[in-house]
């Protein structure tokens, strides 16, 4: 199965979320409706089916969920994460205990719809910058507890991951500089401190919001300069100055970026565009679960 890096971190995140999701859905009693209306011995078949266009993400999570319900032997994935979906695309089939299938349904769809929604929105941003050098990156604006899975879904949609948390990269932002502003040369002080106090090889990203700050940032040479909330004309000038003075330094755009604006920013020649909306505003993709295998 194509996994886009669905490894130990994602498995651990999924298992923890599955436990919490089932605790809140089943409580200590279980599925009252299914247990009342479906005989314990009953078996059935269901299909996960796309209702709209999009990009698939989260199938390994649903497979883990099926395993939790004792349905692993009846699991059959038909597509792969990252595959494009059309209405009526059949994603997977599961057969086994009908009670288990019904108890699993909503939790499975919640994972699949949410993660496929993130992958689908990411794919739209990636398509909007096609033909440019710009890569689309996510941010830390993720659903609390879901970060590994949401960043995985971004990869399924063709995007790239920014830092995972506060611990794996340095990002000097406006509030860091604001606190340092009472002293001399806050940008220089911040970059020097970042290099001195972080482990070797740690990426240092510096956020600026004016060309004046940008010029000083070029002198200090962090790994990445993040230009925040500047329009395409100013960003194009920043790219020109970077190319003249520090051609190897990465330049990133961020701040309020939408599908309507991302293309113009990419055309400036920026290397990276980080978009919080990929995870904080992605609508769920419409996916359903249908009873019966419809194979006749």
C-alpha positions as CSV (number, residue, x, y, z in Angstrom):
1,X,0.0,0.0,0.0
2,X,1.3,3.5,-0.9
3,X,1.7,5.2,2.5
4,X,3.4,8.6,2.0
5,X,5.4,7.8,5.2
6,X,2.7,6.2,7.4
7,X,5.2,5.0,10.0
8,X,5.5,4.5,13.7
9,X,4.6,8.1,14.6
10,X,1.4,8.0,12.5
11,X,0.5,4.5,13.8
12,X,0.9,5.6,17.4
13,X,-1.2,8.8,16.8
14,X,-3.9,6.8,15.1
15,X,-4.1,4.2,17.8
16,X,-4.4,6.8,20.5
17,X,-7.1,8.7,18.6
18,X,-9.0,5.4,17.9
19,X,-9.0,4.6,21.6
20,X,-10.4,8.1,22.4
21,X,-12.9,8.0,19.6
22,X,-14.3,4.7,20.6
23,X,-14.5,5.6,24.2
24,X,-16.6,8.7,23.4
25,X,-18.8,6.8,20.9
26,X,-19.3,3.5,22.6
27,X,-18.9,4.4,26.3
28,X,-18.9,1.4,28.6
29,X,-22.0,-0.1,27.1
30,X,-21.5,-0.3,23.4
31,X,-23.8,0.2,20.4
32,X,-27.3,0.0,22.0
33,X,-29.1,0.2,18.6
34,X,-26.9,-2.5,16.8
35,X,-27.0,-4.8,19.8
36,X,-30.8,-4.5,20.0
37,X,-31.6,-5.0,16.3
38,X,-28.9,-7.2,14.9
39,X,-28.4,-10.8,16.0
40,X,-25.0,-11.5,17.5
41,X,-24.2,-14.1,14.8
42,X,-25.2,-11.9,11.9
43,X,-22.6,-11.1,9.2
44,X,-22.5,-8.5,6.5
45,X,-20.5,-6.7,3.9
46,X,-20.0,-2.9,3.5
47,X,-18.2,-0.6,1.0
48,X,-16.5,2.7,1.6
49,X,-17.5,4.9,-1.4
50,X,-16.6,8.4,-2.4
51,X,-19.5,10.8,-2.9
52,X,-17.4,13.6,-4.4
53,X,-14.1,14.4,-6.1
54,X,-11.0,14.5,-4.0
55,X,-7.8,12.8,-2.8
56,X,-7.8,9.8,-0.5
57,X,-6.0,9.8,2.8
58,X,-6.5,7.8,6.0
59,X,-7.0,4.3,4.7
60,X,-4.3,2.8,7.0
61,X,-6.2,4.3,10.0
62,X,-9.4,2.7,8.9
63,X,-7.6,-0.6,8.5
64,X,-6.3,-0.3,12.1
65,X,-9.8,0.4,13.2
66,X,-11.1,-2.7,11.4
67,X,-8.4,-4.8,13.1
68,X,-9.5,-3.4,16.5
69,X,-13.1,-4.7,15.8
70,X,-11.8,-8.1,14.7
71,X,-12.5,-7.4,11.0
72,X,-9.0,-7.6,9.7
73,X,-9.5,-10.9,7.8
74,X,-12.4,-9.3,5.9
75,X,-10.6,-6.1,5.1
76,X,-9.9,-5.3,1.5
77,X,-8.4,-2.0,0.5
78,X,-9.1,-1.2,-3.2
79,X,-7.3,2.2,-3.5
80,X,-4.2,3.8,-2.0
81,X,-3.7,7.0,0.0
82,X,-2.9,9.8,-2.5
83,X,-5.2,8.3,-5.2
84,X,-7.7,10.7,-6.8
85,X,-11.3,10.0,-6.1
86,X,-14.4,10.5,-8.2
87,X,-18.0,10.2,-7.2
88,X,-18.8,6.5,-6.7
89,X,-15.1,5.5,-6.4
90,X,-15.0,2.4,-4.3
91,X,-12.3,2.8,-1.6
92,X,-12.5,-0.4,0.4
93,X,-14.6,-3.4,1.4
94,X,-15.0,-5.0,4.8
95,X,-17.0,-8.1,5.8
96,X,-17.6,-9.7,9.1
97,X,-19.7,-9.3,12.2
98,X,-22.6,-6.9,11.3
99,X,-22.6,-5.5,14.8
100,X,-18.9,-4.7,14.5
101,X,-19.4,-3.1,11.1
102,X,-22.1,-0.8,12.4
103,X,-20.2,0.1,15.5
104,X,-17.1,1.0,13.4
105,X,-19.0,3.0,10.8
106,X,-19.0,6.6,12.1
107,X,-15.6,6.5,13.6
108,X,-14.1,5.1,10.4
109,X,-15.9,7.8,8.3
110,X,-14.8,10.6,10.6
111,X,-11.1,9.6,10.1
112,X,-11.5,9.1,6.4
113,X,-13.5,12.2,5.7
114,X,-11.3,14.5,7.8
115,X,-7.9,13.3,6.4
116,X,-9.2,13.0,2.8
117,X,-10.4,16.6,3.2
118,X,-7.0,17.8,4.2
119,X,-5.4,15.9,1.3
120,X,-7.9,17.3,-1.1
121,X,-7.4,20.9,-0.1
122,X,-3.6,20.4,-0.2
123,X,-3.8,19.0,-3.7
124,X,-5.7,22.1,-4.9
125,X,-3.0,24.4,-3.6
126,X,-0.3,22.2,-5.1
127,X,-2.1,22.3,-8.5
128,X,-2.4,26.1,-8.2
129,X,1.4,26.5,-8.1
130,X,2.2,23.9,-10.7
131,X,4.9,25.0,-13.0
132,X,6.6,27.2,-10.4
133,X,9.4,26.4,-8.0
134,X,7.2,26.9,-5.0
135,X,6.5,24.0,-2.6
136,X,3.3,24.0,-0.5
137,X,3.9,23.5,3.2
138,X,1.7,23.0,6.2
139,X,2.0,24.8,9.6
140,X,1.4,23.9,13.3
141,X,-2.2,25.1,13.0
142,X,-3.4,21.6,13.4
143,X,-6.2,19.9,15.4
144,X,-4.8,19.2,18.9
145,X,-3.8,15.6,19.0
146,X,-4.2,15.0,15.3
147,X,-0.9,16.5,14.1
148,X,0.9,13.4,12.8
149,X,-2.2,12.3,10.9
150,X,-3.0,15.7,9.5
151,X,0.6,16.3,8.3
152,X,0.5,12.8,6.8
153,X,-2.7,13.8,4.9
154,X,-0.8,16.9,3.6
155,X,1.8,14.6,2.2
156,X,-0.9,12.5,0.6
157,X,-2.1,15.7,-1.2
158,X,1.3,16.5,-2.6
159,X,2.3,19.0,0.1
160,X,5.4,19.1,2.4
161,X,5.6,19.3,6.1
162,X,7.0,22.3,8.0
163,X,8.5,21.7,11.4
164,X,6.5,19.2,13.4
165,X,6.6,21.1,16.7
166,X,8.6,23.6,18.8
167,X,11.3,21.0,19.4
168,X,12.6,20.2,15.9
169,X,13.4,23.6,14.3
170,X,13.9,27.2,15.3
171,X,11.4,29.8,14.0
172,X,12.1,33.3,15.2
173,X,8.8,35.1,14.9
174,X,7.5,38.6,15.5
175,X,6.9,38.2,19.2
176,X,10.5,37.0,19.7
177,X,11.7,40.1,17.9
178,X,9.3,42.4,19.7
179,X,10.7,41.3,23.1
180,X,14.3,41.7,21.8
181,X,13.5,45.1,20.3
182,X,14.5,47.1,23.4
183,X,18.1,46.1,22.7
184,X,20.3,46.6,19.7
185,X,19.8,44.6,16.5
186,X,17.1,42.1,17.5
187,X,17.4,40.1,14.3
188,X,21.1,39.7,14.6
189,X,20.9,38.8,18.3
190,X,18.1,36.3,17.7
191,X,19.9,34.5,14.8
192,X,23.2,34.4,16.7
193,X,21.4,33.0,19.8
194,X,19.6,30.4,17.7
195,X,22.8,29.1,16.2
196,X,24.5,29.1,19.6
197,X,21.8,27.3,21.6
198,X,20.3,24.8,19.2
199,X,21.6,21.3,18.3
200,X,23.9,21.2,15.3
201,X,22.0,20.9,12.0
202,X,18.8,22.5,13.4
203,X,17.1,24.6,10.8
204,X,16.7,28.3,11.6
205,X,13.8,30.1,10.1
206,X,13.4,33.9,10.6
207,X,10.1,35.7,10.0
208,X,10.1,39.2,8.8
209,X,7.3,41.6,7.8
210,X,9.1,44.4,5.9
211,X,11.9,44.8,3.4
212,X,14.0,46.6,6.0
213,X,13.9,43.5,8.2
214,X,14.5,41.4,5.2
215,X,17.7,43.2,4.3
216,X,19.0,42.7,7.8
217,X,18.0,39.0,7.7
218,X,20.0,38.5,4.5
219,X,23.1,39.8,6.3
220,X,22.5,37.3,9.2
221,X,21.8,34.4,6.8
222,X,19.4,32.0,8.6
223,X,18.4,28.9,6.7
224,X,15.1,30.3,5.7
225,X,13.6,33.8,5.6
226,X,9.8,33.7,6.0
227,X,8.2,36.8,4.5
228,X,4.9,37.3,6.3
229,X,1.8,39.1,4.8
230,X,3.6,40.9,2.0
231,X,2.0,41.1,-1.4
232,X,3.4,39.7,-4.6
233,X,5.1,42.9,-5.7
234,X,7.1,43.2,-2.4
235,X,7.8,39.5,-2.4
236,X,9.2,39.7,-5.9
237,X,11.5,42.4,-4.8
238,X,12.6,40.2,-1.9
239,X,13.3,37.4,-4.3
240,X,15.4,39.7,-6.4
241,X,17.4,40.8,-3.4
242,X,17.9,37.3,-2.2
243,X,19.1,36.1,-5.7
244,X,21.6,39.0,-5.8
245,X,23.0,38.6,-2.3
246,X,22.2,35.1,-0.9
247,X,21.2,32.9,-3.8
248,X,21.3,29.7,-1.7
249,X,19.0,30.9,1.1
250,X,15.5,29.6,1.0
251,X,12.6,32.2,0.9
252,X,9.2,31.4,2.2
253,X,5.9,33.2,1.9
254,X,3.2,33.0,4.6
255,X,0.2,34.8,6.0
256,X,-3.5,34.7,4.9
257,X,-2.8,32.8,1.7
258,X,-5.8,31.5,-0.2
259,X,-6.3,29.6,-3.4
260,X,-7.1,32.9,-5.1
261,X,-3.7,34.4,-4.1
262,X,-1.3,31.5,-3.9
263,X,-0.6,31.4,-7.7
264,X,0.6,35.0,-7.9
265,X,2.9,34.5,-4.9
266,X,4.4,31.4,-6.5
267,X,5.2,33.3,-9.7
268,X,7.5,35.6,-7.8
269,X,10.1,32.8,-7.5
270,X,9.7,32.1,-3.8
271,X,10.8,28.6,-2.8
272,X,8.2,27.7,-0.2
273,X,4.6,28.8,0.7
274,X,3.2,27.8,4.0
275,X,-0.6,27.6,4.3
276,X,-2.3,27.2,7.7
277,X,-5.7,26.6,5.9
278,X,-4.5,23.2,4.8
279,X,-5.2,21.8,8.3
280,X,-7.3,24.4,10.1
281,X,-9.9,25.0,7.4
282,X,-10.1,21.9,5.2
283,X,-13.7,20.7,4.8
284,X,-14.4,17.0,5.2
285,X,-14.6,15.1,2.0
286,X,-18.0,13.4,1.4
287,X,-17.4,9.6,1.8
288,X,-20.1,7.1,2.7
289,X,-20.4,3.5,3.9
290,X,-22.9,1.4,1.9
291,X,-24.3,-2.0,3.0
292,X,-23.8,-4.8,0.5
293,X,-20.9,-5.5,-1.9
294,X,-22.8,-4.5,-5.1
295,X,-20.7,-7.1,-7.1
296,X,-23.5,-8.8,-8.9
